[in-house]
Amino acid sequence: MFLQLVGNGLVTGSVIAIAAVGVSLVYGILGLVNFAFGDVMAFGGFVAFLFNVTLGLPIAAATAIAMLMTALLCVVLEGVLWRPLRLRRAGFMSLFLASIGLALVLRQAIFLVAGPQTRAFDVDPYRVYVVASVRFSTGQTAALVVATATIVLVGLVLGLTSVGRTMRAVADSRTLAAVAGIDTERVVVLTWVLAGLLAALAGVLAGLVQSSFDPNFGFSLLLPTFAAVVLGGIGSAYGALAGGIALGLAMEVSTWSGFFGGVDSVYKPVVAFAVLIVALLLRPQGLLGKARLA
């Protein structure tokens, strides 16, 4: 039972981690708390459903198309919304309220086009894979494998490529990066592309893990995603990855009967924020965040 919960926690944490690194990249480079990120994930999930179920494409191909379309959506929103707000020197609260408004618009648009009914991807929900006595459904197996590969790939891109180095430079100081000759606007666009790709992938994987989803499922993922970002250290992509895995494990293992009888699964989000509060009391800057000296 305990090992099964650990396996479930790794699956949940991996999905949260992918979403969290997308949120963290946007905040680190643009200073934007993107409240619409959950609904961008939902957009990716529904686009994948369209191509997988309605048009009959394999789930892998549908996911790839959804990632590209979601990245395009993020770039378009950068051009028509976020960049004009930056040029007008909109403050933090203005950007935050704009993201809330965008979240509502995206969610209602999905409701209008797709309807409120639940959906499910065209995968076999009854096929089970057993690894060291831990049982994974088809969706969980796909989510764990893809998320693990994605986490490794994101780490390599951020740590070893010129794109990753320029992103980290802009995140440290946009002004100094511009003085050093870095095209900061190009970095911004690349950041939105990467964030869109990650959002769509997280949305599809969440839909696979949950077996079914509706237009509200992105919003339900948003708070655990933000919690993972804060736990890992605001603005730290690597911290977001670590925070997502930690929260996923905490949420699932907390239901173990050996843990003081276990908590009801309904309260797993409460456990996530309890872990966040305790961690921040002990380490206010987050797991991999930088401490402030003044």
N, C-alpha and C positions, 0 to 999 in steps of 0.2 A: 504493500500500500504506500509506504513512504517513498520508495523508488519511483512508483508510478506518479506520485505528486511532484517529485523532482523533475521527472521527464516532462510532465505537463507545464511545470514552471519554466523550463528551458524553452519550450515552444512559445508560451505566452510572452516570456521575456524577450525572446528574439524578435517577435513582431513589434513589441513596444520599442525595442532598441532601434530598429530600422526607422520607425516614425520619429523617434526622439532625435536621432542624428540629423534628420531633415529640418526639424524645428530649431535645433541648436545651430546649424550652419546659417540659417536665415537670421537668427538673432545675433550671432557672433559677427556677421559681416554687415548687416543692415540695421541692427538694433531694433528689430521689429518682432514683437510678440504676436505671432500669426495665429490668431484665434480661429481662422478659417481653415487651418491645416487639416483638422478632422474631416471637414466636408470635402476638401480636396481629395483625401483618401477615399471617401465615399464615391466621389466622381470616378476615380480610377477603378474602384470595384464594380461600379455599374457599367462602365465602358467595357471592362473585361467580360462581364455577364452578357452584354449585347453580342460580342463577337464569339464567345464560347457557346452560349446556349441558343440565342436567337439565330445566329448565322452559322453555327455548327463548327467553328474552328477549334483545334485543340487548345487546352487551357494554357499551354506555354506560349503559343502564338498570340492568343487573346491577351495574355498578360503583357507581352512585349508591345503590342499595339496600344494597350491602355497606358503603359508607361510613357510611350512617345506622345500620346495625345494629352496626357496630364502635364507633361513637361511643357508642351506647347501652350496649354492653358496658363501655366504659371508665367511663361514668358510674355504672353499677351497681357495678363494682369499687371505685370511689371511695367509694361509700356503705357497702359491706359489708366492705371491707378497708382501704383506705388511710386514710380518715378516722378509723375507730376506732383505728388504730395511731398516728395523729398525736395524737389526744386522750389516748392513754396515754403520750405523749411518747417513743415508740419511737425509739431511736438510729439512726444511719446504718446500722450493720451489721445491725440487726434489719430495717430496711426493705429492705436489699439482699438478705438471705436470704429475706425474704418474696417478693420479686420473682422470685428463682430458683425458689422453690417454685411460684409461680403459673405461671411459664414451663413447668415440667414438667407441671403439671396441664392447662394449655391444650393442650400438644403431645399428651399422651396422650389427651385428650378428642377431638382431631381424628383421631388414629389410630383410636380406638374407633368413631367415627361414620363416618368416610370411608374407613378402611382405608389400608394403606401404599402402594398403587399410585399411579403418577404420573398426573397429569391434564394436560389442555391446554384452553385456551379455544377457543371456536368462532370462530376467525379464519383467514383463508387464510394458511398459513405460506409459500407459494411466491410470493406476489405481492411484487414488489420495486419500490421507488421509488429513482430515481437523482437525486442532487443534487450537481452539480459533481464528477462521477465517483465519488461516494461512494454506495454501495448500502445501502439500509435495508430491512429486512423490514417487513411490516405492523405487527408488534408493536413493533419499534424505532421506526418512524415515529410510531405512536400514543403511545408512551412519551415520545419527545422533545417532541412538540407539547404533550401534556397536562402533562408535567412543567414545561416552560418557562412555560406559562400559569399553572400552580399556583405556581411560584416567584415570578413577578411579583405574583400576587394575594396571596400570603402577605406579601411585602414591603410591599405597599400597606396591608394590614390592620394589620400591626404598626406601620407608620410613620405612617399618616394617620387611622386611626379611633380612636374613644374606647375601644373594646375593646382595641386594641393598646397604647394609652397606659396604660390601667389594668394590663394585663399587665406592661408594662415597669416600672411603678411598684412593683407587688408583687414583681417579681423583684429590684429594687434594694433594697427594704426592706419586708417585709410589715408590720412594726410601724408604720412611718411612714405606709404606705399606709392602714392601718386608722385611724390618728389623723386622717388627712386626709379621712376619710369614705368611703373606698372599701370596698365590700362584698367582702372578700377571699375569702369562701367562694364567692360567685358567680363570682369570677375563677377560682378553682380548678376549678369545674365547667366553665366555658367553656374552660379550658386542656385539660381531659380530652376535651371534645368536639372541639376542634381537633386534638389529638393522635390521637384515634381516626379522624377523617376522613383525616388524613395517613397514618396507618399502613395503613388499608385501601387507599388509593390506591397507596401504594408497593408493597403486596403484589400488587395486580392488575397494575401496570406491570412488576414484576419477573417475574411469571408470563408476561406477554406477551413480554418480552425473552428469557427463557430457553426459550420455546416449550413447556416442560413443567415441572411442579413436583410436589413431594410434601410431606407434613406437616413435613418437616425443613427446608424451604427458608427459612423465616423465621429459623431459628437461624443458617443459613449467611450471612444478610445482616446479622446482628446485629453481628459484630465490625467489618466495614468501616464500619457505621453509627456505632459508638462511636468508631472511629478518626477519622471525619470530624468528630464533635462535639469531640473533643479537639484535633484539628488546627485547627479554626476558632476555638477558644476556648470552654472549658466555660461553658455558660449563655448563650452568644451565639447567637441564632437566625440572624442574618445570617452569623456565622462558620460555623455549621453548613452553610449553603447553599454558601458558598465552599469549605469543606473537602470537602464531598461532590463537587463538580465537580473540584477539584484531584486528589482521590484516584482518581476514575474515569478521568481522563485519564492519570494516572501508571500505573495498573494496565494499561491497554490499550496505551499507547505503549511500555511496557517490553518488550513482545513484538516490537517492530519489529526486523527483522534488521539494520538500520543502527545499532542501539544495542548495539554490542559483540556482535553476533550474536543479540541478543534473548534474553529468558528464556522458559522453558517456561511455557505458559499456566497450568499447575498452580500455579505459584508467584506468581501475581498478588496473592493476599492477602498474601504475604510482602513484596512490593514496597510495598504500601500501608502496612504497618507500618514498613518501612525509611524511607519518606518521612516518616512521622509522627515517628520518632525523630530524624531529621536536622533536621526543622523545629522540633521542640521544643528541640533543643540550641541552635539559633540564636535561637529566639523562644519561650521557655518558656510564655508566656501564650496562645500560639496566634495565628492570623492576625489575628483581630479581637477577641481577648480583652484585658482590662485588666490591665496589669502591677500586681503588688502592691508597695506602697511599704514595707511592713514585714512 
